[in-house]
Amino acid sequence: MNPSVQISHAAAEERAEFYKKTYMHVALAILAFMLVESLLLKYIPEELIMKMLGGRFIWLGILGLFWLGSVVSEKWTLSQDRNVQYAGLSFYVILESIIFLPLIYIASRYAGIEIIQQAGLITVALFAGLTAVVFMTNTDFSFLRTAIVVGGFIALGLIVVGAIFGFNLGLWFSVGMVVLASATILYQTSKLKDTYSTDQYVGASLLLFSSIMLLFWYVLRILMSRRS
């Protein structure tokens, strides 16, 4: 495979191989997330997890580090060095695991492991359906970019304000974030065909993985709100 070929200009075999490697890496990232999350739940003291839940400014600090780490990870995954690409994806999986730790802890303790499994199945089904829409209709979803960027900044602002003043953003915010995450998956899947070259499957998998995790977060929150 010629590593410099852009997907839109690649042969059918090269495109198929790129998609295969991209989605294989997404699956491996999800499995790695599950493994790291289980280890964190096993070895991180409950008191520390509760501090993450209760401390507003600690949580804002974690979010800030997560944003910085995600930027660094994305740059690493698009490096020409394959080892650096994998380091970026691995680093991002660890960051996601840390961010998810309080939510998974609360969900498993007060709602049961079944609700996490349900959220995972719903997330996978939504992701598969959205991916099928892009590939079966061959629609260009690049027009969603502006709405995603604006929606992302609004959501980030609401999250920061909510963390500072300690109020719950509620069910409808979670529903809106599911819509935003779904739009992002449509956009990023469509972008695969036009932006990446055949050797950038690690970077492509990181972007898809990040959107899947965002979708999973708010699907789980919606299910938990129905149990409360």
N, C-alpha and C positions, 0 to 999 in steps of 0.2 A: 504494500500500500504506500503510495506517495504521501508523506506527511504534510506536504505543503498545499495539497489540493483542497479547495473550499468545497463544502458539501453540495452547494448548489451546482457546482461544475464537475462533481465527482461521478464516476461510473456507478451503475446500480449496485454492483457488488461492494464497492467501497462505502456507499451510503448505508447499505444493509449492515456491514461490519461495524460502522460507526454507531448506528443505533443500537446494535446488539451490545457493544462494549459500554455505551452510555448507560443503558438501562440495567445492565449487569452490575455496574458500579453503583447505581442508585440502590439496587437491592442489597449489595454488600454493605453500603453505608447504613442502611436501615438495620441490618443484622448487627453491625458493629455498635450502633446506637443502643440497641436492646441489650447487648452484652455489657457495655460500659454503664448503662443506667442500672442494671441489676447489681453490678459491683458497687456503684455509688450507694445504692439503697442498703446494701449489706454492710458497708464499711464506714460510711459517713455517719457520725453520731446524730441522733434525733434532735439534740439541742441545737446543733448547727443548722439543721434544716429548718427548724422553727424560727431561728434568727433570720434566715433568708425570707421567711414568710412575714415576719413581724416588723422588720426594719425597712422603713421606706427608703432611706438614703442608701442603705446597703444594697437594696434591690436596684435602685437607680445606678449605683456604681457597677453592679453586675451587668446591667443592660448596656451601659457605656462601654465596658470592656468587651461585651459580646459584639457590639457594633464595630469596634475597632478590630477585633479578632476576625470578624466576618470579612471585612475589607481586605485584611492581610491574607486571609485564606484564599479569597477569590483571586488575588494577584498571584499567589503561589500556584494555584491550579492551572493558570494560563502560562506558566513558565515553560521554557523550552526544555528544562531538565525534568525528566519523568519522576525522579526521586522527590524533587521539590513539589511537583503536582500532588503526589500522594501524601506528602507531609501536610499540604494545605487542606486536603479533604479530611485527613485524620484529625487535624487540629479542629476543624469545624464540627466534626462529629462529637468531639469531647466538649466543645462549647455548648452545643445543643443539649447534650446530656446534663450539663450543669444547670442550664436554664430550666430544663424540664423537671429537675429533681424535686422541687417543692410540690409541683402540680401532681406528679406521679405518686409521690408519697401520700398526699391528701386523698387522691382518688383511690389508691389501693387500701388505705386505712379506713376510710369512712364510707366508700361506695362499693368496694370490692374489686378484685382483679378483673371481674367480668366486664365492668364498664370500660376498662382500658382496652380489652379485647374488642368490644363492640365499636369503640372509637377507631381502633386500628382497621377493622374490616370496612367501616364506612369510608374512612379516608382512602384506603386502597381502591374501593369501588369507584369513588368519585374521581380519583386520579386516572384510573383505567378508562372511565367513560370520557373524561375530558381529553385524554390522549387520543382515544379513538376518533373523537370529533375532529381533531386537527388532521389526522392522517387520512381519514376516510373522506372528509369533505374538501381537503386540500385548500382550506381557507387561510388567508393571511390575516393573523390577529395582531399585527403590529399597531393597528389603530388603538389598541387598548393601552398603549404605553403611557400616554398622558394621564389617563384616568387612574392608572396604577400608581404612578409617581405622586399625583395629587392626593389620592386616597391614602397612600403610605405615609405621607407627611402629616396628614390630618390625624390618622390613627396613632402615629408616634407622639404627636402633641397631646392627644387625649390620654394616652398611656402615662406620659410624664406627669401631666396635671393630676391624674388620678392617683399616681404614686405619691406625689408631694402632699396632696390634701387628703389622701386616704379614703376616697370614695370608690364604690364599685361601679364599673362602666355598664354592667347589666347584660341581659340576654341579647338585646337587639344589637349591641356593639359586637358581640361574638358572632351573630348571624352576618353582620356586615363584613366582618373579617373573613368569614368563610367565603363570602362572595368575592372579596378582594383576592384571597389566596387562589380561588378557582380561576379568576381572570388572569392572575399571574402565571398559573400553569398553562393556560391556553396560549398566552403570549410567549412564554419561554419555550414551549414545545414547538410553536410556529417558528421561533427564532433559530432553533436548531438547524433548520434547513437552509438558512441564509447567512448566518453569522460565523459559524464555526468551521474550522478545517478538520480534516479527518483524524488529526492527532490530538485534538482537544476534547476528547470524550470525558476526561477526568473533570475538567472545568465545567463542562455541560452537565455532568452528573451532580456536581455540587449545587448548581443553581436549581435544578429540579428537586434535589433533596431538601434544600432550604424551604421551598414552597410546599412540599409535602409535609414537612414538620410544622410549618405555620398552619396549614389546614388541619392537621392532627390536633394541635394545641386547642384550637377553637371548637372543633367538633367535640373534643373531650370536655371542654368547659360547658358546652350546651347540654351534653348528656348529664353532667354533674348537676347543673342547675335544675334539671327536671327531677332529680332525686332529692333535692333539698326542700 
